Amino acid sequence: MLQAHPWRRPWLKHISSISSWLVATSRMKSVQNRSTLYIQPLRWLWLSNRRDGSRQEEIVCSAYATAQYLKQQQFSKKVYILGASGIASELDKVGIAHTGVGPEHQMGDLVAMEKVIRLEPDVEAVVVGFDPHLSFPKIVRAVSHLQHPDCLFIATNTDVWFPKGGSNLLIPGAGCMVSCVETVVERPPLVIGKPSKNMFTLLNEKHQLQASRTLMIGDCSNTDILFGKNSNLQTMLVLTGVTTMEDLEEYASSLDEEKHKLLPDFYLPRLDDIINLLRDF
């Protein structure tokens, strides 16, 4: 059953209107913070679960949104990428030159590093996302370019960690890599992905969505739900990902108003519980 969260029970009366929306809507968009994949493989993953004629344009990932932002800014210089190949692929599509993707040899000798590392010319933006090849020399390159105040500092997203999926390993997300660079350069990045409303602005420009008639569904309060709140959308959390019911209770009991922004309008134990909801409607 679709549930309004227990600290806002008056929302229960709106369940039937949400059911009507789920039955009637044919406009579903996938908003992804992952910058490691570009649009094409994400499209395959999306269409493997949707057989209703979904189009590639219905998927927005942070790498795509970053490239589109730079295109809108008429950026014509080079980008240094502290991130994965998904960002490079999207920049290629809009004709923006880039460098930095892939492993770089780790050097323990700082004196040798100063002799070996040479900064490429014409870099006027640094884009930071999840980088599986993160290394000290790559951080040095990123922060060195950002010494110049006119060099753009962009973060694809600030996700803290990836869902464990049953593993006992905690996998850091792009957020720790962004924080590493931000700490050195002492200025915040422009965040393109969730929870920034930049992603919704891009969707809205392409599809003319009405915020008041849009429901954001996600499994992480500090990205998905906060993104919905920042974009003035209704929000629904599924409890099979990052955020737990214990987290929600903590947010609800907090005296910090910022924590209250992490509370969804609705929650579901599992996303496939929507099927039962529609069956009962």
Secondary structure in CASP SS format (residue, H / E / C, confidence):
PFRMAT SS
TARGET T0000
AUTHOR 0000-0000-0000
METHOD secondary structure of the structure
MODEL  1
M C 1.00
L C 1.00
Q E 1.00
A E 1.00
H C 1.00
P H 1.00
W H 1.00
R H 1.00
R H 1.00
P H 1.00
W H 1.00
L H 1.00
K H 1.00
H H 1.00
I H 1.00
S H 1.00
S H 1.00
I H 1.00
S H 1.00
S H 1.00
W H 1.00
L H 1.00
V H 1.00
A H 1.00
T C 1.00
S C 1.00
R C 1.00
M C 1.00
K C 1.00
S E 1.00
V E 1.00
Q E 1.00
N C 1.00
R C 1.00
S C 1.00
T C 1.00
L C 1.00
Y C 1.00
I H 1.00
Q H 1.00
P H 1.00
L H 1.00
R H 1.00
W H 1.00
L H 1.00
W H 1.00
L H 1.00
S C 1.00
N C 1.00
R C 1.00
R C 1.00
D C 1.00
G C 1.00
S C 1.00
R C 1.00
Q H 1.00
E H 1.00
E H 1.00
I E 1.00
V E 1.00
C E 1.00
S H 1.00
A H 1.00
Y H 1.00
A H 1.00
T H 1.00
A H 1.00
Q H 1.00
Y H 1.00
L H 1.00
K H 1.00
Q H 1.00
Q C 1.00
Q C 1.00
F C 1.00
S C 1.00
K C 1.00
K E 1.00
V E 1.00
Y E 1.00
I E 1.00
L E 1.00
G C 1.00
A C 1.00
S H 1.00
G H 1.00
I H 1.00
A H 1.00
S H 1.00
E H 1.00
L H 1.00
D H 1.00
K H 1.00
V C 1.00
G C 1.00
I C 1.00
A E 1.00
H E 1.00
T E 1.00
G C 1.00
V C 1.00
G C 1.00
P C 1.00
E C 1.00
H C 1.00
Q C 1.00
M C 1.00
G C 1.00
D C 1.00
L H 1.00
V H 1.00
A H 1.00
M H 1.00
E H 1.00
K H 1.00
V H 1.00
I C 1.00
R C 1.00
L C 1.00
E C 1.00
P C 1.00
D C 1.00
V E 1.00
E E 1.00
A E 1.00
V E 1.00
V E 1.00
V E 1.00
G C 1.00
F C 1.00
D C 1.00
P C 1.00
H C 1.00
L C 1.00
S C 1.00
F H 1.00
P H 1.00
K H 1.00
I H 1.00
V H 1.00
R H 1.00
A H 1.00
V H 1.00
S H 1.00
H H 1.00
L C 1.00
Q C 1.00
H C 1.00
P C 1.00
D C 1.00
C C 1.00
L E 1.00
F E 1.00
I E 1.00
A E 1.00
T C 1.00
N C 1.00
T C 1.00
D C 1.00
V C 1.00
W E 1.00
F C 1.00
P C 1.00
K C 1.00
G C 1.00
G C 1.00
S C 1.00
N C 1.00
L C 1.00
L C 1.00
I C 1.00
P E 1.00
G C 1.00
A H 1.00
G H 1.00
C H 1.00
M H 1.00
V H 1.00
S H 1.00
C H 1.00
V H 1.00
E H 1.00
T H 1.00
V H 1.00
V H 1.00
E C 1.00
R C 1.00
P C 1.00
P C 1.00
L E 1.00
V E 1.00
I C 1.00
G C 1.00
K C 1.00
P C 1.00
S C 1.00
K C 1.00
N H 1.00
M H 1.00
F H 1.00
T H 1.00
L H 1.00
L H 1.00
N H 1.00
E H 1.00
K H 1.00
H H 1.00
Q C 1.00
L C 1.00
Q C 1.00
A H 1.00
S H 1.00
R H 1.00
T C 1.00
L E 1.00
M E 1.00
I E 1.00
G E 1.00
D C 1.00
C C 1.00
S H 1.00
N H 1.00
T H 1.00
D H 1.00
I H 1.00
L H 1.00
F H 1.00
G H 1.00
K H 1.00
N H 1.00
S C 1.00
N C 1.00
L C 1.00
Q E 1.00
T E 1.00
M E 1.00
L E 1.00
V E 1.00
L C 1.00
T C 1.00
G C 1.00
V C 1.00
T C 1.00
T C 1.00
M H 1.00
E H 1.00
D H 1.00
L H 1.00
E H 1.00
E H 1.00
Y H 1.00
A H 1.00
S H 1.00
S C 1.00
L C 1.00
D C 1.00
E H 1.00
E H 1.00
K H 1.00
H H 1.00
K C 1.00
L C 1.00
L C 1.00
P C 1.00
D C 1.00
F E 1.00
Y E 1.00
L E 1.00
P C 1.00
R C 1.00
L C 1.00
D C 1.00
D H 1.00
I H 1.00
I H 1.00
N H 1.00
L H 1.00
L H 1.00
R H 1.00
D H 1.00
F C 1.00
END
